[in-house]
Amino acid sequence: MLTPEELKQYQRQIILPELGISGQEKLKAARILMIGAGGLGCPVLQYLVAAGVGNIGIADNDVVDLSNLHRQILYTIEDVGKPKVLTAKEKLGRLNPLVNITAYTERVTVENAERLISQYDLIIDGSDNFPTRYLINDTCVQLNKPLVFGSIFKFEGQVSVFNHQQGPNYRDLFTEAPSEGEVPNCEEIGVIGVLPGIIGTLMANEAIKIICKIGETLSGKLLTMNALDCSTNIFKISSKTQIDTIPKTTVEKHDNLEEKEISIDLLKSWLDKTPEEVFLVDVREDYEFEEDNIGGINIPLYELNEHILSFPIDKKLIFICQTGQRSKMAIKIVKPFFNGEIFSVKNGIL
């Protein structure tokens, strides 16, 4: 039951016929856990609190750093050195005192993941490292919790919904984690400040749709966005892994993806000895390709769909990128429509 104050505060979204009073009541009753109070967590939290989600947990053990402020706009320079979750709770409480916010000043680990995640209806992953992402995913699968996922890298962002209504999970998209240090983080490679706001807002929108049971979610899809040209694409994700066989703390190989990976040394050997048998595609952005490349043609990952029919099936189709992650995604995109040999260069050109 909504109070007169709540009816007035949320009236601009309550009048939407798709949402209405019933949708606002669902938001009020919802319990959402936001993992990470950084670049993605800030916009997600601000919009969900403003929307009237009744119970929100925030888990993060980090403190505000001066370098955070260009993209984590919930914080100010006066907050530098303070715990993020406590600072966020205090500021979000001023934004909407009707929302119950619980702060967990701890990092999500193997020891506490089940305890934290089991208390909530919906989990949102704003973490910035692969071990945590796999841990969150696996715990959500085991506890049957829907998961909203987002990630950012330089000028590019991704959003998806996992483990929702028997849909695919994170391991169906990325079967194995890269080695530690294989993929640089934003501290090492940078990120444009507005990107977390764009991606985080999309994540909050997915959460609202799931809670209110409206619209069409990104379950079974990966939305990608490039801030340099404002291009967006949506790729379909198929469900391959079995829920009851996913380990909680280890990473398995699926679909023999490891067998499709080659070293850059092997690629160079093929290019040197049998170049006529190789069709090399660099799936990085144009500006990355222009800065440094080892040959081949440049087709950014999000434009691959337009070129699949032009790839020769009588040659080794090889994808390469900066770190090896986008080239793995390229295999997933092309594989259903290509009958030839496909390879990804492990660790990219780093």
ABEGO torsion letter per residue (X at the ends): XBBAAAAAAAAAAAABAAAEAAAAAAAAABBBBBBEABAAAAAAAAAAAAAGBABBBBBBABBBBAAAAAABAABBAAABGBBAAAAAAAAAAAABAABBBBBBBBBBBAAAAAAAAAABABBBBABABAAAAAAAAAAAAAAGBBBBBBBBBGABBBBBBBGBGGBBBAAAABABBBBBGABBBAAAAEBBAAAAAAAAAAAAAAAAAAAAGBEBBABGBBBBBBAAAGBBBBBBBBBABBAAABBAABBBBBGGAAAABBBAAAAAAAAAABAAABBBBBABBAAAAAABBAEEBBBBAAAAAAAAAABBAABBBBBBBAAGAAAAAAAAAAAAABABBBBBBBGEAX
